[in-house]
Each structure stands twice: as C-alpha cells, then as structure tokens.
Amino acid sequence: MIRDITIGQYYRTESVIHRLDPRVKIVGTLCYMISLFTFQSFAGYLAAIPFFAFVLLLSRVPFSYTVKGLKPVFVMLILTSVLNLFWTEGTVIVRLGFVVVTWEGLKRMIVISLRLILLIIGASVLTLTTTPNQLTDGLEHLFSPLKKVHVPVHEIAMMMSIALRFIPILIEETGRIMKAQTARGADFETGSVLRRIKNMFPIFIPLFVSAVHRAGDLADAMDARCYHGGAGRTKLHPLHYTGRDSAAFFVLLLYLLLLYFVKRYIPY
C-alpha cells in the first residue's frame, strides 16, 4: 500500500499538460478543487468529471496509475461513505433494526464519495505532471506579493518542494526496509490489526533514522552551495507565460462557466 502513494511523484512523459507553466497548473488545480465544494447534487459532476477526464487525457498519465493513489485512503473513503449513508435522515428505503438507509443518505454518500475521489486524483495529477522544482518556482511567483509584508515566500516554497521530493524517496526506502524485514521472517500481511501495527515498528524506526540522515545530508549540501534563502537569487529557467498557457486559462474559464450553467439550470 505504501507503494501506491502517488502524491509527490512525477510521471515523466511528453504532453501539453507537462509543458504548461506551473502557475497555470497550480491555479487550475485550486480552482478545480474549490469548484467541487460549490455543488451538492449530481448535476455538478456533469461538468467536473468530463473536465478531469479531458485534462487526464491531455496529460498522457495512465488512468490506472492515477487511480492507484486511492488505495492508501480506501478505508477512509469506505468509512465516510458508510457514515453518510446511515446517519442522514430522510425518506426511508430500508430499515433493518437500528440500521436505517434513507434516499437522502444514499444520494449524499454518492456525492461525498465522488468529491473525495476527484479531490485526491485531481491533486495527484498536479504532482504527476509537475517537477518539484517547477512547483517551487510556481508557488514562489504566485505568493510573491506577500514579500511586501515580510512573509518568507521563498523559504516556504522551498520547504514544500523538499517535502514533496522526499515522498517518493521515503516510499522507495520503505520498500527496501520491508523487503529486508520480510527476508528476516517479518509478517506484515496476516494477524490482527494490533499485531500488524506492532509489526510495523521495525519499519518505522529505521525509516525515521534514514530520514534524519537524509535531512542532515541535504542541509550540508545546501550549506556547501552557499544557500542562504531567496534574497538576490536568480533563476536558471525563469517562468514565462506562452500561448498554450493562455489557452489553458481559457479552458479553465469555460469549465467554470459550464459549472455555473449546470448548477443554475440542472438543479437535480
């Protein structure tokens, strides 16, 4: 399950989405994620799902690879769906003792589940098509107005970039530790929940030690390169908007207008 985490991993391929300015992708992802909370019915998904499918098709990222990121949060999805199904009052469909299923609960379960799924895989597409360096530059440019009030924008963007960069590294390190422990007779697949949690300690301790060592090595490397924050730093590849970025903003605007039309004239 650890290997199924896709947040923070970059899928290298040639596509229109990969070549977009990172600022466009960050703004587009935020608008898309916020838009998922603006509707409470199935009608909104008539715009959200086709838009996501269109972006995923342009990105050339395999759908199976994107959906793989849902496995680590599968239990949370099931729990959320069950709570919304049984704890929503309304028109009763099925009553089995204290278990009551309502029509409103069924609709709410589907809406909330779709929203969570689209949120997770939508955020995954951003990191799958954008390198950590590009994300750092994009975030720093977007929040650059905050520098006027002495907010350390560059340092915050750098910390986020390092955190994203460490995710695939730690996942790979976890895989190696699990293989080593399995070769020594460790069992991570059978037994009760408490036993499985107990068996994970031989993984967490060496992983934590490895993460601390990697953080120390990174700090030494940054210090050896005379890194002292963002003051006076220049960019090897400065960001510039192009025609395809303008086209991407236009497509995003069309999506928002379509969402407004669907919400207004298709209320179901």
N, C-alpha and C positions, 0 to 999 in steps of 0.2 A: 504493500500500500504506500510505503514511503516513496517508492519509485514513480508512483502515479501523480505526484505533485507537479503541476505544470507552471504554477505561478513563479515567475522569475527566470524561467528557462527560455532560451532564444532558439527558434526554429529557423535555420539558415536556408533560404531559398530566394529566388528572384521573383518578385511580384510588385504590383503597383503599390500595395499597402506597405511593403517593406521600404519602398523608396520615398514615401511621404515624409514630410517634415515631422519630427517627433512632437512638436507643439500641436500640430493638427490632430495627431492620433490621441494625445492626452486630452485635448478639449473634446474631441469626438467621443471618447470613451466616457468622460464625465457626463456629457450631455445624454448619452445613451443610458447610462446607469441611473441618472436622475429621472429620465423620462419613464423608466419602469415603475416609479413610485407615483406617477401622476394619474394612473388609471386603476380602477378597482374591478374591472369587468373583463370579459374575454375579448371585447372589441379592440382594446388597445394592442393585443398581441397580433391582430391582423396587420399592424404596421411594424411592430417590434421584431417579430420572428422573420419576416421576409427581409427586413433591413439587415439583420445579423447574418442571415444566410448569404445575402449579396456580398457583404464585407468578407465573410469567411471564404467565399468562392474566389474573390479577387486576391486574397492573401495567399492562396495555394497551400494553406496549412491543412493537413488531413483532418477530416471531421472526427475520426476515431481518436486522433492524438489530442484534440481539444476536449472531447468528452471524457477522456481518461482522467482529467483533473477533477471530475466529480466523485471519483471513488473515495478519496480521503474524507469527504464530507457527506458520504452516503447516509450514515447513521443520523446525522443532523437533519438531512432532508426528510428521512422517514419519520423522525420524532416530530418535526414541525408539521408535517402533513397529518399525522395522527392527532396531534393536539387540536389543530384547526378543524378536523373532521368531527371529533367527538365533543368539543367544548364550544360549539357555536349553536345558539338557539335558533329556532325557526320551524319550518314545516317538516314534520317527522316523516322520514321514509321508512326506516327500520328501527324497531325497538326490541332489544333482547335484554331483558332485565334492566340493569343500570346503564347498559350501553345503548346510546341513542344516536342515530345518524339522521341528520337533517339535510334538506335540499340546500339551504344556505351554507351549511358546513361543507358539503361536497363541492360547491362552487368555490368557496373560499380556499379549500385545500388545493384545488387545481390552480387557482390564480397565484397563491403564495408559492407553490412548488415551481411553477413556471418562472416566476420572478426570481427566485433564488438560483435556479439553473442558469438563466440568462445572465444574471449578475456575475456568477462565477466564471462561466466560459467567456463572457464579454471581457472581463478583466484579464483572462488568460491570453486572449488574442492580442492585447496591447503588449504584453511582455514577450509573447512568441514572435512578434514582428518588429520589435524594437530592442536594440542592444542596450545594456546598462549605461554605457557612455552617452548614447543618444538621449536616454531618459533623463540623465543628469543635466545635460545641456538644455533640454526642453523645459524641465522644471525650473531651472535657474532663470531662463529667459521669461517664463510666464510669471514668476514671482519677483522679478527684478524691481518692480515699483516699490516693494516692501523694503528695499535697501534704504529708501529715504527716511524710514522710521527706525533704522539701525537693526533690522532683522537680518541675521546671518544666513541669507538665502543660499549662498554657495555651499556653506558647510552643511546645511540641512539637506540640500540636494545630493551632496556627496555621501552623507550617511545613508540616505535612501538607496542610492546606487550601490554602495558597498553591501547593504543588507540584501538587495536583490541578487547581487553577484554571488553572495555566499550561499544562497539557497541551493542551486544545483551542485555546488562543491560539497556541501554538507550532505546532500542526498547521496552523492556518489560515495562519500566517506562512510555513510551509514550502511550502504550496500556491502562495502568491503568488510566492515566490522561484523555484520550479520552473517556473512559467509564464513568468516573466521570462527565466530562463536558456534555456528552450526556444525562446522568441522570438528569442534571440540565436544559435541553432543548436546548443545543447547537446542531447546524446542520452543519455537515461537508461534506455532500454529494450533496446538492442542491444549487441553486443560481448561479450567475455569477462567473467568475474567481476571480475578485477583492473581491467579498463577501466571497468566500471560503478562500482566503488569509487572509482577516480580521478576519475570524472566527478561524484561526489557532493561533492567538496571545494568547488566553487563554491556549494553549498547550505549546507554546514555552517558555513563561515566567516561569511557574513552572518547566518545564523541565530544563531550564538553572539554576535555583536556586538549583534544585536537583543535577545537575551535579557538581556544585561548592561545595556543601556539601559533595558529594561522593569523590571528589578530595581532599578535606581537610581531610576527614577520612582516605583516603589511605595514604596521606602524614604523618599523625600522626602514623598510623600503621607501616609504613616503618621506621620512626624515632624511634619508640619504640623497633623495632627489630634491631636497630643499623646499619641500612643500610647506607653505605657511598660510594656507587659506586662499580666498579668491581675490584678494586685493592685488591689482596690477597684472593679473593673469590674462593671457590671450588664448585663443582657440586655434587648434590646428585645422579644424574643419568648421568654420563659422556657419551658423544656420542662416539660410535664405529661403524665402517663400518662392515657389515656382508656379507655373500654370496648373500643374496637377494638384497642388495644394489648394488653389482657388476652386478648382473643380470639386475637390473633396468637401470643402466648406459649403459649396452649393448643394451637393448631395445631402449633407447633414441638414441643411435648411429645408430641403424638400421632405426629408424624413419627419422633421418637427412639424411641418405644415400638414403632412399626411396624418400624423398622430392627432393633431388638433381636429382635423376633419372627421376622423374616425370617432373620436370622443364625443364630438358635438352631434353628429348625425347618425351614429350607430350606437345607441346607448346600451345595448344588451351586452 
